[in-house]
Amino acid sequence: MGGIQGPTASGAVGTPFQASQPPPSAPQKEKRVSSFRVYALVMAVFVLGCTAVVLAVWFGQMRDKPSSEPTTTTTTAVADAPVRQPKAAKDTGEEPEPEPQPRRTTTRKATTTAPAAPAAPKSNPGTLTVKMTDQTFLTTIEVTCPSGMRQRAAISPGGSATVSNVPNETCVLHFKGGAPARFSPVSGGQSLSCYIQGTTAVCK
């Protein structure tokens, strides 16, 4: 038979079956819930901090990339593209027809040119011979020219007069010694037969 155990060193009475502990009170439950909440909040803050660091590093790498990469890639792609060689023309024994050249339209500027001045008459001097068929009261003849030439010659008893070095111009023949008369045009190298009719000189 088992006996009843006496008191233990801790002062508690021993029993064959140890009694179960009472459930925790309400304040203890609230403390546990509060500790769980604090732990969850700390974890959430930690996760957000890690996410922010990762995003910052990623955006920093994107900004550090040179902006000329697309241009380099495009240039490389163009350089690597195969170059098409022109097809060799077949030798048919005939010369190829020349390609039509585009017509060039040229606009000519209207130029106004002043009319050319009339050429001065040749002034090769010559001898003017005058034969009078009627020398009534006539003694001399005189020749005047536009160039300023002015020369006189006496009429001989036979009724003739000669004036040398008369230019090839439109000169005037004057008759002196009687009624004033004149005849034009005359020039060097002519030979005239003249007579006076009233106050008019007629020469052929």
C-alpha positions in Angstrom: 0.0 0.0 0.0 1.2 3.3 -0.9 1.4 5.9 1.8 0.8 9.5 1.6 3.9 11.4 0.8 5.0 14.1 3.2 5.9 17.6 2.4 8.6 18.2 -0.3 11.5 20.6 -0.1 9.5 23.3 -2.0 6.8 23.1 0.5 4.2 21.8 -1.9 2.2 18.8 -1.1 2.8 15.9 -3.5 -0.1 14.2 -5.1 -0.2 11.1 -7.3 -1.6 13.2 -10.2 0.0 16.6 -10.8 -2.7 19.2 -11.3 -2.8 21.1 -14.7 -1.9 24.8 -14.8 -4.7 27.3 -15.1 -5.2 29.0 -18.6 -3.5 32.4 -19.0 -5.5 35.4 -18.2 -6.8 38.1 -20.6 -4.0 40.6 -20.0 -1.4 38.0 -21.0 -3.3 37.3 -24.3 -3.3 41.1 -25.1 0.4 41.3 -24.5 1.1 38.4 -26.9 -1.1 39.9 -29.6 0.7 43.3 -29.2 4.1 41.6 -29.5 3.0 39.9 -32.8 1.8 43.2 -34.2 5.0 44.9 -33.4 7.0 42.0 -35.0 4.8 42.2 -38.1 5.2 46.0 -38.4 9.0 45.7 -38.1 9.1 43.1 -40.8 6.9 45.2 -43.1 9.1 48.2 -42.6 12.2 46.1 -43.3 10.6 44.7 -46.5 9.7 48.2 -47.7 13.2 49.4 -47.0 14.7 46.6 -49.0 12.3 47.2 -51.9 13.1 50.9 -51.9 16.9 50.2 -52.0 16.5 47.8 -54.9 14.4 50.2 -56.9 16.9 53.0 -56.2 19.8 50.9 -57.4 17.8 49.8 -60.5 16.8 53.4 -61.5 20.4 54.5 -60.9 21.7 51.9 -63.3 19.1 53.0 -65.9 20.2 56.6 -65.7 23.9 55.7 -65.9 23.4 54.0 -69.2 24.8 56.1 -72.2 22.1 57.6 -74.4 24.1 56.7 -77.5 23.5 53.0 -77.3 20.5 53.1 -79.8 22.6 55.0 -82.3 25.5 52.6 -82.0 23.1 49.7 -82.5 21.5 51.3 -85.5 24.9 52.1 -87.1 26.1 48.6 -86.5 23.0 47.1 -88.1 23.4 49.3 -91.1 27.1 48.5 -91.4 26.5 44.8 -91.2 23.8 44.9 -93.8 25.0 43.3 -97.1 25.8 45.6 -99.9 24.0 44.9 -103.1 26.3 44.8 -106.1 25.0 46.1 -109.4 24.2 43.4 -111.8 26.7 43.1 -114.6 25.2 44.1 -118.0 25.1 41.3 -120.5 27.4 41.8 -123.5 25.0 41.7 -126.5 27.5 43.2 -129.0 25.5 46.4 -129.2 26.4 49.7 -127.6 23.9 50.7 -124.9 21.7 53.6 -125.7 22.7 56.7 -123.8 20.4 57.7 -121.0 18.3 60.7 -121.8 19.7 63.8 -120.2 17.3 66.2 -118.5 16.7 69.3 -120.5 18.2 72.4 -119.1 16.1 75.4 -119.4 18.2 78.5 -119.7 16.7 81.9 -119.5 18.3 84.5 -121.6 18.5 87.9 -120.2 17.2 90.6 -122.5 20.0 92.8 -123.4 19.4 96.2 -124.9 22.2 97.4 -127.1 22.4 100.9 -128.3 22.2 101.3 -132.0 25.6 101.5 -133.6 26.6 105.0 -134.7 26.8 105.4 -138.5 30.3 104.9 -139.8 32.1 108.0 -140.7 32.6 108.4 -144.4 36.0 107.8 -145.8 37.9 111.0 -146.1 40.4 110.0 -148.8 41.2 113.3 -150.4 41.0 113.8 -154.1 41.0 116.5 -156.8 37.8 118.3 -157.8 37.7 119.6 -161.4 35.1 122.1 -162.5 34.6 123.2 -166.1 32.4 126.3 -166.7 30.4 126.3 -169.9 29.3 129.9 -169.1 31.6 131.9 -166.9 29.9 135.3 -167.0 31.3 137.5 -164.3 32.8 134.4 -162.5 36.4 134.6 -161.2 36.8 131.9 -158.6 35.2 128.9 -157.0 35.4 127.8 -153.3 34.9 124.4 -151.7 33.7 124.0 -148.0 33.4 120.6 -146.3 32.0 119.5 -142.9 35.5 118.5 -141.7 36.5 122.2 -141.8 38.3 122.1 -145.1 37.9 125.5 -147.0 39.8 126.1 -150.3 39.6 128.5 -153.2 40.7 128.2 -156.9 40.8 130.7 -159.7 38.9 130.1 -162.9 41.3 130.1 -165.9 40.5 132.0 -169.1 39.5 128.7 -170.6 36.8 128.4 -167.9 38.2 125.6 -165.8 39.3 125.4 -162.1 40.9 122.6 -160.1 40.8 122.2 -156.3 43.1 119.5 -154.8 42.9 117.6 -151.5 39.1 117.6 -151.3 37.9 115.0 -148.8 35.4 112.4 -149.7 32.6 114.2 -147.8 29.4 116.1 -148.6 31.0 119.3 -149.6 29.5 122.5 -151.1 30.8 124.3 -154.2 30.5 128.1 -154.2 30.9 130.3 -157.3 32.4 133.8 -156.8 32.6 137.0 -158.9 29.0 137.3 -160.0 25.6 136.5 -158.5 26.1 134.2 -155.5 25.5 130.6 -156.4 26.4 127.2 -155.0 26.0 123.5 -155.8 26.1 120.4 -153.6 27.1 117.8 -152.9 30.6 117.6 -154.3 33.6 115.5 -153.1 37.1 114.8 -154.1 37.7 112.9 -157.3 34.7 114.4 -159.2 34.8 116.2 -162.6 31.8 118.5 -163.2 30.6 120.7 -166.0 28.6 123.7 -164.6 26.8 126.8 -165.7 24.9 129.5 -163.9 21.2 130.0 -164.5 20.0 133.1 -162.7 21.2 132.5 -159.1 21.3 128.7 -159.4 24.4 126.7 -160.3 23.6 123.6 -162.5 26.4 121.0 -162.6 26.5 117.6 -164.2 
